[in-house]
Structures are given as structure tokens and as C-alpha cells.
């Protein structure tokens, strides 16, 4: 059967999609890129914030049209929106043949078979269960980098977040299973391994009684073929000394951390249910930069959280100005059904949320350009992502750039480079988020 697979949302969702693709292709099905030629369409959905929910709904409705008027005979919906709105999906969109919850994606082949037999199929396993590893994962990121999901769920219960109700409590994937997955990914050509979870820094606490991310990292560094290892979604209050030390010792670990802090006003942090204060955030950031001077720090913020005043916003602006994050993203607050924040007093008008977001991003653009200019003259190791069409230039990423969320290096050269190669590049210029450089020497392995 020819199947179109659409994966929406975050990189953690993509890891689930790749597991499903492995199961489908392992059972003889063909993956296609066009709706027009698909016999079945699978949509792995997201509903973390309003925009993601809207994208998921629109995609389902659009694909339902191909079932009514095209060659598509089967429509399957999986993921977070399927978990959250299972009744609404089947009742309001009759074209959907099967719905799978967030821990049920291992039943994708069964769902397809049941739908082909004319049965409406639903599977919603315990959201606190740990899905099994199929061992057949299909890497969809181009092959040179890949996401290793080291845990499921979250125990933080921030007041704005629905993840615990969709993904369950925090549970670590056993170390031996992760090492096996990573070895397989390396055998498929993955050079950069990116560790993801709702929260990576508490890995191991449920299985081994303590934080063991540093131990996992040391073992991952021993895998041949892996050149870079990057860690995302590190809650700042959970950063610990052994983790910092292993980052300093192991050459494969990128000096890069993603620290989602969300705000800097103690009052708003408390309303959010966050577990840090502004002073603690400053302390953690200062320590990281002292211990690892070339570390690149990314963070994410929320503007317009209920009760946020102009004073809170200005405090956040001052914090961003003082901390000078290397990478920063800002989201406007999205009220989610069933969360405590949805019913809080002091809801901020959408227009004001956007104004505050834009102010922070304008400030960050200045910071990013200044940091980029400071790089001019340096030589950096770059992973090649591809060639610029019609130009004698390539696109690459430094250790300070995570794929899809950070900037790029535009490499001027007459040499022939291949995606996944590593090259030494001398920085010659900077833009707001991107660098410009020239090949410094022959690329090295």
C-alpha cells in the first residue's frame, strides 16, 4: 500500500513518526510524497499551543478531502491531538478511520490493517506506559543528524502546559535500549546525535534513583561514527556538576545547552509553576559560562502570561539584555483547555502579547548580530547541510546551531563538499542569526 506520512509538531513527535515509518516499511508498505498517489494517509498531530492545534485540524480536514475525492482510502490520526480529542475527531470527521494515542503508535500496522478491513479502529494505551522500540526506525532528517528521545512525559506540571495530561509522567528509556538505538542510527550515517525529551536533565532518576545523563553521554561518546552530541530541553534547575564536567571532558559533546526558562520575573515564574527564581537563573547561567567559556546557550520565553504587567515585561527585557543569550525564541502565551493558567485572572490581550514578543525579539536580533560580529576572524568547525542553489556556496551549522531552530553558516568555496561532511571555516561576516565564511582548509574527519 502507498502511504503518505505527515509529521507535525516537535522533534520528539518526529522520533515517534520515524518509529511508525519503520514499522510500516518493515511490513512491506511504500512511503510516498504526494497526496494524489497515496492509498492511505497518516497524520501524527500536535496540539501543544493554539497554532499547533489549528495546523493539525486544518491538515486533517485537508487530507479528509483526498479520501472523499481522491485515491486515498484510509485516513489515520495519531499523536497529541489524537490523545486529547479522540471523541471529537471520530465524531466530527467521519473520514478518519483510525485514531492512536501517544503511547499507541506501535499499533500503526494493526490500525492500517483494521481500517483496510473496513473497521473503525482506536487504541489508547496507558499514557504512563513506555512504548516499545520497533528496531526499524526510518531516519527522515537527511541522514546526517537524528533525534534520540531519551525519555517520555513530564512531572513538572507547569500551569500553562498540557504535556503531562497527553504524555504522562516522566519515564526514562533504559540506557541499553538507547545505546542500541544510537548504534543503529550511526550505522545509518547519523553524524550528529541530538538528545531530546520533555526534560533531558533528570534522565535516569526514575530507573536508577539518580540523575545519570552524564553516564549516558559518556557511553554515547564511545559509539563510532558519531561526531557531535547535542543536548536539548535542559531545565535550568536540574543542571548538575557531573553533567557540566562530562561536557568539559568529552570532545564529542557540543558546548551547547537549551535552557527553557520562560520568564525572569519572580512573580510570573511563580504563577507559571516554574521552579527557579531570577537569582537562581542568573547563578546557573553564570556558572555554565564560567565552567565552559565557549558554551552557546539557547532559551525560550513566553510573553503575555496571565497577570504579566508592563513592569514584569521590562524586567524580562532587562534580563535578556544582561544575560545576552546566544539563541532565543519567544512564544506568546496560549491558553490551553484544562490548565490552571487558562482560568487565571489578568489575561493579556493578544495584541499586547505580540507587541511584547516583538520587542524582545528586536532586542535579541541586536544581541545576535553583535555576537556574530565577535566571531569574525575565528575558525569554526561546520557540518555541511547542503549546497546553495546556483551558487558556489554551501549551508552549514556550527556546534552552536541546532537544526531547524538556530542559524546557519554560509560557506563560500569552490571545493566540492557533501552533506554531512565537516569543514573548518573562517568567519568573514555576520548577519542577524547567520554567519558567512570561507573554507579554511580541506574538510576533516
BAGU-724566 format. One record per residue (C-alpha): residue number from 1; residue in three letters; x, y, z. Coordinates in Angstrom, 2 decimals. Each point is the difference from the previous one (the first is absolute). Example, Ala and Ser with C-alpha at 12.3 -4.5 7.8 and 13.67 -1.06 7.14 Angstrom:
REM residues 2
1/ALA/12.30/-4.50/7.80 $
2/SER/1.37/3.44/-0.66 $
REM end
This chain:
REM residues 445
1/UNK/0.00/0.00/0.00 $
2/UNK/1.23/3.52/-0.81 $
3/UNK/0.01/2.21/3.11 $
4/UNK/0.46/3.74/0.46 $
5/UNK/1.32/0.74/3.50 $
6/UNK/-0.33/3.52/1.41 $
7/UNK/1.86/0.80/3.23 $
8/UNK/-0.94/3.23/1.79 $
9/UNK/1.38/1.66/3.12 $
10/UNK/3.28/-0.47/1.85 $
11/UNK/3.07/-2.16/-0.48 $
12/UNK/-1.27/-2.38/2.71 $
13/UNK/-3.09/-0.59/-2.14 $
14/UNK/2.27/-0.55/-3.00 $
15/UNK/1.80/-2.78/1.88 $
16/UNK/-3.38/-1.73/0.45 $
17/UNK/-0.77/0.51/-3.69 $
18/UNK/3.29/-1.63/-0.98 $
19/UNK/-0.89/-3.02/2.14 $
20/UNK/-3.35/-0.30/-1.79 $
21/UNK/1.66/0.36/-3.39 $
22/UNK/2.33/-2.83/0.91 $
23/UNK/-2.91/-2.24/0.93 $
24/UNK/-1.90/0.84/-3.18 $
25/UNK/2.92/-0.51/-2.39 $
26/UNK/1.03/-3.13/1.90 $
27/UNK/-3.42/-1.43/-0.81 $
28/UNK/0.37/0.62/-3.72 $
29/UNK/-1.76/3.34/-0.37 $
30/UNK/1.38/2.76/-2.24 $
31/UNK/0.39/3.60/1.22 $
32/UNK/-0.89/2.67/-2.59 $
33/UNK/0.24/3.80/-0.03 $
34/UNK/-3.25/0.84/-1.79 $
35/UNK/-3.59/0.03/1.22 $
36/UNK/-1.16/-0.76/-3.53 $
37/UNK/1.65/-3.43/-0.14 $
38/UNK/-0.51/-1.07/3.63 $
39/UNK/-2.28/-2.92/0.82 $
40/UNK/0.22/0.94/3.70 $
41/UNK/0.95/3.15/1.89 $
42/UNK/1.37/0.07/3.55 $
43/UNK/0.17/3.30/1.95 $
44/UNK/2.03/0.18/3.21 $
45/UNK/-1.50/3.05/1.68 $
46/UNK/1.00/2.67/2.53 $
47/UNK/-2.14/2.20/2.23 $
48/UNK/2.53/1.55/2.40 $
49/UNK/-1.17/3.56/-0.71 $
50/UNK/-2.89/1.53/-1.95 $
51/UNK/1.91/0.40/-3.27 $
52/UNK/1.13/-3.64/0.09 $
53/UNK/-3.55/-1.13/0.70 $
54/UNK/-1.31/2.08/-2.89 $
55/UNK/2.64/-1.42/-2.36 $
56/UNK/-0.95/-3.55/1.02 $
57/UNK/-3.73/0.58/-0.50 $
58/UNK/0.52/1.65/-3.39 $
59/UNK/2.30/-2.81/-1.14 $
60/UNK/-2.52/-2.69/1.01 $
61/UNK/-2.81/1.82/-1.81 $
62/UNK/2.14/0.54/-3.09 $
63/UNK/1.01/-3.67/-0.15 $
64/UNK/-3.61/-1.07/0.60 $
65/UNK/-0.83/1.62/-3.34 $
66/UNK/2.39/-2.39/-1.75 $
67/UNK/-1.89/-2.89/1.55 $
68/UNK/-3.31/1.37/-1.27 $
69/UNK/1.20/1.02/-3.44 $
70/UNK/3.38/-1.64/-0.65 $
71/UNK/1.73/-3.37/0.04 $
72/UNK/0.39/-0.07/3.79 $
73/UNK/-2.03/-2.78/1.61 $
74/UNK/1.30/0.18/3.59 $
75/UNK/0.64/2.97/2.32 $
76/UNK/1.77/-0.54/3.34 $
77/UNK/0.61/2.61/2.72 $
78/UNK/2.61/-0.48/2.73 $
79/UNK/1.87/2.08/2.59 $
80/UNK/-0.87/2.69/2.51 $
81/UNK/-3.20/1.30/-1.61 $
82/UNK/-1.22/-3.57/-0.45 $
83/UNK/0.62/-0.60/3.71 $
84/UNK/-1.74/3.18/1.09 $
85/UNK/-2.99/0.13/-2.34 $
86/UNK/-0.67/-3.65/-0.83 $
87/UNK/-3.80/0.26/0.27 $
88/UNK/-0.21/3.27/-1.93 $
89/UNK/2.17/-1.28/-2.86 $
90/UNK/-2.06/-3.12/-0.66 $
91/UNK/-3.34/1.77/0.50 $
92/UNK/0.69/3.14/-2.02 $
93/UNK/2.27/-1.39/-2.73 $
94/UNK/-1.56/-3.28/-1.16 $
95/UNK/2.67/-0.41/-2.68 $
96/UNK/2.48/-0.97/2.75 $
97/UNK/0.28/-3.81/0.15 $
98/UNK/2.39/-0.46/2.92 $
99/UNK/1.22/2.04/2.99 $
100/UNK/3.08/-0.89/2.05 $
101/UNK/1.06/1.60/3.30 $
102/UNK/3.48/1.18/0.89 $
103/UNK/1.14/-3.36/1.41 $
104/UNK/-1.75/-2.10/-2.65 $
105/UNK/2.00/0.85/-3.11 $
106/UNK/1.45/-3.52/0.04 $
107/UNK/-3.41/-1.19/-1.23 $
108/UNK/0.17/1.98/-3.24 $
109/UNK/0.12/-3.13/-2.18 $
110/UNK/-2.93/-1.52/1.88 $
111/UNK/-1.95/3.24/-0.44 $
112/UNK/0.70/-0.04/-3.73 $
113/UNK/-1.08/-3.63/-0.34 $
114/UNK/-3.20/0.55/1.98 $
115/UNK/-0.87/3.07/-2.08 $
116/UNK/0.68/-1.91/-3.22 $
117/UNK/-2.42/-2.67/1.23 $
118/UNK/-2.67/2.68/0.44 $
119/UNK/0.16/0.32/3.78 $
120/UNK/0.27/3.25/1.95 $
121/UNK/3.00/-0.46/2.27 $
122/UNK/1.04/1.79/3.21 $
123/UNK/2.85/-0.77/2.38 $
124/UNK/0.81/2.02/3.11 $
125/UNK/2.43/-1.80/2.26 $
126/UNK/0.97/1.22/3.46 $
127/UNK/1.72/3.38/-0.51 $
128/UNK/2.47/-1.00/2.70 $
129/UNK/1.12/-3.05/-1.97 $
130/UNK/3.33/0.06/-1.84 $
131/UNK/-0.45/-0.87/-3.68 $
132/UNK/2.16/-2.83/-1.30 $
133/UNK/2.92/0.55/-2.35 $
134/UNK/-0.86/-1.30/-3.48 $
135/UNK/3.63/-0.33/-1.03 $
136/UNK/-0.98/1.08/-3.53 $
137/UNK/0.11/3.77/0.23 $
138/UNK/0.24/2.03/-3.21 $
139/UNK/2.18/3.12/0.29 $
140/UNK/-1.76/2.90/-1.77 $
141/UNK/2.35/2.90/0.81 $
142/UNK/2.30/-0.49/-2.97 $
143/UNK/2.03/-2.70/1.69 $
144/UNK/2.87/2.11/1.39 $
145/UNK/-1.75/0.91/3.26 $
146/UNK/-2.71/-1.67/2.02 $
147/UNK/-2.02/0.34/3.20 $
148/UNK/0.40/-2.49/2.85 $
149/UNK/-3.00/0.25/2.35 $
150/UNK/1.34/-0.98/3.42 $
151/UNK/-3.20/0.34/2.05 $
152/UNK/-3.76/0.39/-0.22 $
153/UNK/-2.36/2.25/1.96 $
154/UNK/0.59/2.65/2.66 $
155/UNK/-0.54/0.43/3.74 $
156/UNK/0.38/3.80/0.19 $
157/UNK/-3.67/0.97/-0.54 $
158/UNK/0.59/3.63/-0.97 $
159/UNK/-3.31/1.86/0.18 $
160/UNK/-0.14/0.74/-3.76 $
161/UNK/0.97/-3.44/-1.28 $
162/UNK/-2.13/-2.96/-1.08 $
163/UNK/2.88/-2.40/-0.67 $
164/UNK/-0.37/-2.11/3.20 $
165/UNK/-3.65/-0.68/-0.87 $
166/UNK/0.92/-1.07/-3.54 $
167/UNK/3.37/-1.67/0.50 $
168/UNK/-0.24/-1.24/3.59 $
169/UNK/2.49/0.06/2.84 $
170/UNK/3.74/0.16/-0.59 $
171/UNK/1.57/-3.34/-0.84 $
172/UNK/3.51/-0.60/-1.30 $
173/UNK/0.76/-2.34/-2.87 $
174/UNK/2.41/-2.69/1.28 $
175/UNK/3.63/0.73/-0.75 $
176/UNK/0.67/-3.23/-1.88 $
177/UNK/-2.92/0.71/-2.34 $
178/UNK/1.29/3.50/-0.74 $
179/UNK/3.53/-1.23/-0.71 $
180/UNK/-1.41/-2.56/-2.43 $
181/UNK/-2.08/2.69/-1.73 $
182/UNK/2.99/2.34/-0.22 $
183/UNK/2.21/-2.73/-1.49 $
184/UNK/-2.68/-0.71/-2.59 $
185/UNK/-0.29/3.71/-0.84 $
186/UNK/3.78/0.24/-0.39 $
187/UNK/-0.09/-3.01/-2.34 $
188/UNK/-2.53/1.91/-2.12 $
189/UNK/2.38/2.95/-0.41 $
190/UNK/-1.03/2.25/2.89 $
191/UNK/2.95/2.20/0.97 $
192/UNK/-1.76/2.28/2.49 $
193/UNK/-2.11/-1.54/2.76 $
194/UNK/-2.50/2.38/1.60 $
195/UNK/-1.40/-1.06/3.38 $
196/UNK/-3.60/1.06/0.59 $
197/UNK/-2.76/-0.52/2.56 $
198/UNK/-2.52/2.20/1.75 $
199/UNK/2.85/0.40/2.50 $
200/UNK/3.39/-1.58/-0.63 $
201/UNK/1.82/1.06/3.16 $
202/UNK/-1.82/-2.35/2.38 $
203/UNK/0.67/-3.05/-2.14 $
204/UNK/0.46/-3.12/2.11 $
205/UNK/-1.63/1.20/3.22 $
206/UNK/-2.95/-2.38/-0.36 $
207/UNK/2.05/-3.02/-1.12 $
208/UNK/3.27/0.36/1.85 $
209/UNK/-0.89/2.17/2.99 $
210/UNK/2.18/2.92/-1.08 $
211/UNK/0.77/2.21/-2.99 $
212/UNK/2.05/-2.01/-2.46 $
213/UNK/0.02/2.15/-3.15 $
214/UNK/3.75/0.48/0.39 $
215/UNK/0.52/-3.78/0.06 $
216/UNK/-2.16/-0.48/-3.09 $
217/UNK/1.93/2.74/-1.81 $
218/UNK/3.36/-1.60/0.73 $
219/UNK/-1.20/-3.30/-1.44 $
220/UNK/-1.51/1.68/-3.08 $
221/UNK/3.35/1.69/-0.63 $
222/UNK/1.56/-3.43/-0.50 $
223/UNK/-2.17/-0.80/-3.03 $
224/UNK/1.99/0.07/-3.23 $
225/UNK/-1.31/2.29/-2.71 $
226/UNK/-1.62/2.53/2.34 $
227/UNK/1.89/3.30/-0.23 $
228/UNK/-2.24/2.38/1.96 $
229/UNK/-2.41/-0.55/2.89 $
230/UNK/-2.40/2.82/0.86 $
231/UNK/-2.34/0.23/3.01 $
232/UNK/-3.33/1.85/-0.17 $
233/UNK/-2.75/0.80/2.56 $
234/UNK/2.14/0.33/3.13 $
235/UNK/-1.99/1.50/2.85 $
236/UNK/2.41/2.48/1.62 $
237/UNK/-0.70/-1.04/3.59 $
238/UNK/1.00/-3.57/-0.84 $
239/UNK/3.45/0.79/-1.42 $
240/UNK/2.54/-1.81/2.20 $
241/UNK/3.77/-0.10/0.45 $
242/UNK/0.63/-3.45/-1.50 $
243/UNK/-1.83/1.05/-3.17 $
244/UNK/2.12/3.14/-0.32 $
245/UNK/3.15/-2.02/0.58 $
246/UNK/-0.75/-2.58/-2.68 $
247/UNK/-0.75/2.80/-2.47 $
248/UNK/3.45/1.41/0.74 $
249/UNK/1.73/-3.37/-0.33 $
250/UNK/-1.63/-1.58/-3.05 $
251/UNK/0.96/1.54/-3.34 $
252/UNK/-3.06/-1.32/-1.81 $
253/UNK/-2.47/1.87/2.23 $
254/UNK/-0.88/3.39/-1.48 $
255/UNK/0.54/2.90/2.37 $
256/UNK/-3.65/0.91/-0.44 $
257/UNK/-2.97/-0.20/2.33 $
258/UNK/-3.66/0.80/-0.50 $
259/UNK/-1.39/1.43/3.26 $
260/UNK/-3.74/0.78/-0.17 $
261/UNK/-0.42/2.67/2.70 $
262/UNK/-3.33/1.59/-1.20 $
263/UNK/0.32/3.22/2.04 $
264/UNK/2.19/1.97/2.42 $
265/UNK/-2.54/1.69/2.28 $
266/UNK/-0.23/-1.93/3.28 $
267/UNK/-3.70/0.79/0.21 $
268/UNK/-0.74/-1.39/-3.47 $
269/UNK/2.30/-2.98/0.49 $
270/UNK/-1.98/-0.91/3.10 $
271/UNK/-3.33/0.35/-1.83 $
272/UNK/1.39/-2.23/-2.75 $
273/UNK/0.89/-2.68/2.51 $
274/UNK/3.67/0.22/-0.94 $
275/UNK/2.58/-1.14/2.54 $
276/UNK/2.60/2.72/-0.38 $
277/UNK/0.34/3.61/1.04 $
278/UNK/1.70/2.73/-1.98 $
279/UNK/3.00/-0.13/2.34 $
280/UNK/0.32/-3.75/-0.50 $
281/UNK/-0.16/0.40/-3.77 $
282/UNK/2.77/2.58/0.09 $
283/UNK/2.06/-2.31/2.21 $
284/UNK/-0.43/-3.02/-2.31 $
285/UNK/0.83/1.98/-3.15 $
286/UNK/3.03/1.61/1.65 $
287/UNK/1.28/-3.39/1.17 $
288/UNK/-0.40/-1.60/-3.43 $
289/UNK/1.92/2.82/-1.67 $
290/UNK/2.71/-0.10/2.65 $
291/UNK/0.47/-3.76/-0.29 $
292/UNK/-0.38/-0.20/-3.81 $
293/UNK/1.07/3.41/-1.39 $
294/UNK/-0.95/-0.77/-3.62 $
295/UNK/-3.44/-1.43/0.84 $
296/UNK/-2.91/1.10/-2.18 $
297/UNK/-3.25/0.45/1.93 $
298/UNK/-3.47/-0.09/-1.56 $
299/UNK/-3.18/0.81/1.89 $
300/UNK/-3.72/0.45/-0.61 $
301/UNK/-2.35/2.56/1.54 $
302/UNK/-3.73/0.58/0.31 $
303/UNK/-1.50/3.49/-0.26 $
304/UNK/-3.46/1.03/1.15 $
305/UNK/-0.43/-2.62/2.69 $
306/UNK/-3.11/0.76/2.14 $
307/UNK/0.79/2.79/2.43 $
308/UNK/3.12/1.18/-1.83 $
309/UNK/0.30/3.76/0.48 $
310/UNK/2.11/2.50/-1.89 $
311/UNK/2.42/-0.11/2.95 $
312/UNK/0.32/-3.77/-0.35 $
313/UNK/0.64/0.40/-3.71 $
314/UNK/2.66/2.65/0.53 $
315/UNK/1.68/-2.23/2.59 $
316/UNK/0.12/-2.77/-2.59 $
317/UNK/1.42/2.40/-2.59 $
318/UNK/2.73/1.08/2.42 $
319/UNK/0.79/-3.64/0.77 $
320/UNK/0.37/-0.84/-3.71 $
321/UNK/2.19/3.07/-0.48 $
322/UNK/2.25/-0.94/2.92 $
323/UNK/0.23/-3.74/-0.65 $
324/UNK/0.60/0.33/-3.76 $
325/UNK/-1.16/-3.45/-1.00 $
326/UNK/1.59/-1.34/-3.17 $
327/UNK/-3.32/-1.35/-1.27 $
328/UNK/-3.50/0.95/1.14 $
329/UNK/-3.57/-0.68/-1.07 $
330/UNK/-3.20/1.65/1.26 $
331/UNK/-3.56/-1.35/0.02 $
332/UNK/-3.14/1.92/0.84 $
333/UNK/-1.94/-1.66/2.81 $
334/UNK/-2.62/-2.44/-1.28 $
335/UNK/-2.85/-0.88/2.42 $
336/UNK/-0.47/-3.77/-0.09 $
337/UNK/-3.19/-1.75/1.09 $
338/UNK/0.24/-1.67/3.38 $
339/UNK/3.14/1.80/1.19 $
340/UNK/-0.01/2.19/3.14 $
341/UNK/1.25/3.00/-1.98 $
342/UNK/-3.04/-0.08/-2.29 $
343/UNK/-2.27/1.27/2.79 $
344/UNK/2.47/2.37/1.70 $
345/UNK/-0.92/3.64/0.38 $
346/UNK/1.82/2.62/-2.00 $
347/UNK/-0.14/-1.55/-3.48 $
348/UNK/2.09/2.20/-2.32 $
349/UNK/-1.44/1.19/-3.35 $
350/UNK/1.48/-1.81/-3.02 $
351/UNK/1.23/3.21/-1.59 $
352/UNK/1.96/0.93/3.13 $
353/UNK/1.52/-3.51/0.19 $
354/UNK/1.24/0.41/-3.55 $
355/UNK/1.37/3.51/0.64 $
356/UNK/2.01/-1.29/2.96 $
357/UNK/1.24/-2.99/-1.99 $
358/UNK/1.15/2.28/-2.82 $
359/UNK/1.81/2.31/2.43 $
360/UNK/1.99/-2.89/1.44 $
361/UNK/0.83/-1.41/-3.43 $
362/UNK/1.20/3.41/-1.23 $
363/UNK/2.31/0.17/3.00 $
364/UNK/1.21/-3.54/-0.62 $
365/UNK/0.74/0.81/-3.66 $
366/UNK/2.40/2.72/1.18 $
367/UNK/1.64/-2.40/2.45 $
368/UNK/0.30/-2.73/-2.63 $
369/UNK/1.55/2.35/-2.55 $
370/UNK/2.52/1.24/2.55 $
371/UNK/0.92/-3.57/0.95 $
372/UNK/0.31/-0.88/-3.68 $
373/UNK/2.37/2.92/-0.61 $
374/UNK/2.12/-1.22/2.91 $
375/UNK/0.48/-3.27/-1.91 $
376/UNK/1.57/1.68/-3.04 $
377/UNK/3.53/-1.28/-0.49 $
378/UNK/-0.59/-3.21/1.95 $
379/UNK/0.31/-3.47/-1.49 $
380/UNK/-2.97/-2.26/0.76 $
381/UNK/-0.78/-3.61/-0.77 $
382/UNK/-3.15/-0.19/-2.13 $
383/UNK/-2.26/-2.88/-0.97 $
384/UNK/-1.10/0.38/-3.63 $
385/UNK/-3.79/-0.04/-0.46 $
386/UNK/-0.20/0.50/-3.76 $
387/UNK/0.89/2.21/-2.94 $
388/UNK/-1.47/3.41/-0.81 $
389/UNK/-1.79/-0.40/-3.33 $
390/UNK/1.84/1.72/-2.85 $
391/UNK/2.81/1.26/2.23 $
392/UNK/3.53/-1.17/0.85 $
393/UNK/-1.04/-0.09/3.66 $
394/UNK/-1.23/-2.49/2.56 $
395/UNK/-2.22/0.16/3.07 $
396/UNK/1.39/-1.36/3.25 $
397/UNK/-0.40/0.07/3.77 $
398/UNK/2.51/0.58/2.77 $
399/UNK/-0.10/-1.73/3.39 $
400/UNK/-2.02/3.00/1.15 $
401/UNK/-2.87/-0.60/-2.42 $
402/UNK/-2.66/-2.64/0.51 $
403/UNK/-1.83/-1.00/-3.20 $
404/UNK/-3.28/1.73/-0.84 $
405/UNK/0.10/2.45/2.94 $
406/UNK/3.33/1.85/-0.26 $
407/UNK/2.03/1.72/-2.70 $
408/UNK/2.25/-1.20/-2.82 $
409/UNK/3.49/0.56/-1.34 $
410/UNK/0.18/0.89/-3.70 $
411/UNK/3.29/-1.40/-1.26 $
412/UNK/1.61/1.51/-3.10 $
413/UNK/2.18/-2.53/-1.81 $
414/UNK/0.79/-1.49/-3.35 $
415/UNK/0.66/-3.37/1.62 $
416/UNK/-2.45/-2.88/-0.26 $
417/UNK/-1.64/-0.76/3.35 $
418/UNK/-2.59/-2.62/0.91 $
419/UNK/-2.86/0.17/2.49 $
420/UNK/1.21/-1.33/3.33 $
421/UNK/3.64/0.97/-0.62 $
422/UNK/1.84/2.09/2.58 $
423/UNK/2.08/3.00/-1.11 $
424/UNK/2.15/2.63/1.68 $
425/UNK/-1.39/3.40/-0.95 $
426/UNK/1.40/3.48/0.66 $
427/UNK/-2.75/2.48/0.89 $
428/UNK/0.05/3.08/-2.23 $
429/UNK/-3.37/1.61/0.73 $
430/UNK/-3.17/-0.13/2.05 $
431/UNK/-3.72/0.55/-0.40 $
432/UNK/-2.66/0.06/2.73 $
433/UNK/-0.02/-3.74/0.58 $
434/UNK/2.33/-1.38/-2.68 $
435/UNK/3.74/0.08/-0.65 $
436/UNK/1.92/0.28/-3.28 $
437/UNK/3.37/-1.68/-0.51 $
438/UNK/2.55/-1.51/-2.30 $
439/UNK/1.40/-3.52/0.02 $
440/UNK/3.18/0.16/2.11 $
441/UNK/1.44/-3.33/-1.10 $
442/UNK/-0.96/-3.41/-1.31 $
443/UNK/-2.88/-1.40/1.98 $
444/UNK/1.06/-2.42/2.70 $
445/UNK/-1.39/-3.15/1.53 $
REM end
